[in-house]
Amino acid sequence: MALSPLFAVPLAAYEVPVVGVGFDQSTVTVLGVVAIAALIGLSAFFSSSEIAMFNLPKHRLERMIEDDIPGASLVKGLKDDPHRLLVTILVGNNVVNIAMSSIATAILSIHFGGLAGVLLATFGITALVLLFGESVPKSYAVENTEAWSIRIARPLKATEYLLFPLIVLFDYLTRQINKLIGSTGPIESPYVTRDEIQEMIESGEREGVLEEEEHEMLTRIFRFNNTIVKEVMTPRLDMTAVPKDAAIDEAIETCIQSGHARIPVYEGSLDNVQGVVHIRDLVRDLNYGEADDGELELADLIQPTLHVPESKNVDELLTEMRENRMHMAIVIDEFGTTEGLVTMEDMIEEIIGEILEGGEEQPIEEIDDDTVLVRGEVNIEDVNEALDIDLPEGQEFETIAGFIFNRAGRLVEEGEEITYDGVRITVEDVENTRIMMARLTKLEAAEGSTEEPDSEPARVEPDENDE
Ligand code: ADP
């Protein structure tokens, strides 16, 4: 009942064009419908432009320019100022959408009267814009990003000239507002960040786009630039080296015994490494060298090597070693003392995983789901990964032996145990002062609840014979 007066006027108005009296009104209606159709086309153009321009990755655009695709440089010109581009598209899109709804309201009001006209125009135009001005063109643009960005580049540039005053004004105003609210606007940030790539790798594996091995290798590549030499080096204790005054056949013997092709040569002590000799040169010179006039010396075969601090990043060192064509570098600490050596293989293993030769044992041996046997020199990061635990990383120790030693605060003996954050660490093998092997067991949740909290120092529990 309340609605009837509302429809009384429209019905009367509707009859006028039907009986052909209001010719002017029907002309207006036809013109209005044509205008709405044209505006929907424009709305589709702007919406699809937004998707095509902002979904086109930089690298693909650069490729298009390299391939001399006509129009690609115009696309680049527009994308070079993403803020201006977005304002152009938004101003254009809003002008056409609002014009469309105004025209529709005017026409529908003629036929259906004020309020009904407004309601019909609101819902009708919303439906039309959503379908034909937004979703259809946007879906098309997503699938045809490259081709569509080329097609719309020229008309978009023309729009920029046509709406120039409006665009300049809104460009200025939005920049000011962004400044006020402390935002630079997401469109001005790099098109892809490191974190985004890492997230993509994670979800890539979850979705099955990446194999597990590919995922692991990509993850390691991202970790690589945070890795320092100390984490990958062979420590001083395991270094095989020869003194400079050794005979060549002695050096060959040392290489053979140790199974290494390159050995550092030192003068006096290991803290004074002069360079490196390769077994190939030693053998070649022993057998085919010009040894007529006297003894050939080891010093003649020494190749220079790099001395690097233990805190150096491995990605930098890898580049340097490749540039200098060196396979081995000597690692020194801040006092100039030799700490160990590092080879290309040590660094490449960080990306592709452990490379084991001949009789080499696995550094981490899985006993069961909750227990592993770990060699002392294994990095804590790798132990954490293997058991899915959380021992502290990035502190003054790198290896599991370093961790045990640090927690104990003194030398430990075989059989001693540490409990830390739900993990029981048992020292399995000690040679002299060095922890060679440890067993790590993830404690059951029930058992874990009785262990000491994180903040307390871990207790070293000696076995019966100890101390
Ligand atoms: P090689 O095949 O001669 O052993 P790689 O570069 O393949 O040399 O290194 C394999 C592993 O052996 C690496 O962990 C590296 O640190 C270590 N290594 C290489 N040469 C020596 C050496 N002279 N003394 C001790 N360890 C070495």
Boltz pocket constraint, residues with backbone or C-beta under 6 A from the ligand:
constraints:
  - pocket:
      binder: B
      contacts: [[A, 232], [A, 233], [A, 234], [A, 238], [A, 239], [A, 240], [A, 241], [A, 259], [A, 260], [A, 261], [A, 262], [A, 263], [A, 264], [A, 327], [A, 341], [A, 342], [A, 343], [A, 344], [A, 345], [A, 346]]
      max_distance: 6.0
